[in-house]
Amino acid sequence: MAHTVNCIKLNREAEGLPAPPYPGDLGRRIYENVSKEAWQMWLQHQTMLINEYRLTPFEPKARKFLEEEMEKYFFGEGSEKPKEYVPVS
């Protein structure tokens, strides 16, 4: 049975994730406070960051950057799009 969370991003009750999506304390906080829908929104944002900044996710520096952006996206002031970002039409 799926659990529900009071989603911090959507500001409403919604279906939660089936398991913590990330290791450690950050993953636990996301599991307890972020909905499936908001997690999908993050994955799209993360993909845009990876593409725009040409990150290699297995590199420690890139992983640290993405973790910091994830923290900001859900629990901070938000993760900004790169200034040069132009959405695909």
N, C-alpha and C positions, 0 to 999 in steps of 0.2 A: 504494500500500500504506500502510495506516494505521500510525502509529508508536505505541509504547506508552511510558508514563511511569510513574514511581513517584509516584503522586498524593499530593501533600502534604496534601490535605483528606481523602481516603478511606484514606490510609495503606496503600495496596496498589498493585500493578501494574494498569494499566487503559489502555484506548484513549485516546490523546491527541487533541487538537484538530487539524484539518487545516491550520490556519494561526494565527499570533498573532491573538488576538481584540481586541487593543487596541494602539494605537501605542506606540512607544518601549520603554524597558527593562522596564516593567511588563508589557507585552504579551509580550515575549520570555520573561520569567520565568514567566508563566502558561503559555505554549506548552510550555515545557520541564518544568513541574512540576505541571500541573493536567490532570485527565482531562476527557473530554467530559461525563461524568456530573456531576462536581463543578462544571463550568462551568454546566450547566443548573440546578444547585442555586443558584448565585450569581445567575443571571438571575431566578429566582423571588424570591430575597431582595431583589435590586435593585428589582424591580417593587413589592414590598411597601414598601420605603423611599420610592420615588417617590410611591406612593399615600398613605402615611401622613403624609409630610412635605410633600405637595402640591408636589413639585419639578417644575420645567420643565427637562428634561435638556439643552436647548440653551443654557441660561444658564450662563455661566462659573462662577458660584458653586456652582450645583447640580452641574455636571460635576466640579468640584474635590472637593466633598463625596463624590460617588459614587466617584471615584478613590481617595480616602482610605479609604473603607469597603471597597472592593475589596482594597486593600493589606492592611487589617486582617483581612478575611475569609479570605484565603489565606495570608498570611505573618506575621500578627500575632496578637493576642489574640482575634480574631474580631470580627465586626460584630454589634452588639447590635440586637435589635428595639426599636422605640420603646416606652416604658413604657405608652403608651395602647393599644398594638396588641392587638386581640382577633381571633383567627383566625376565619375564616368556617366555619361548621359545614356 
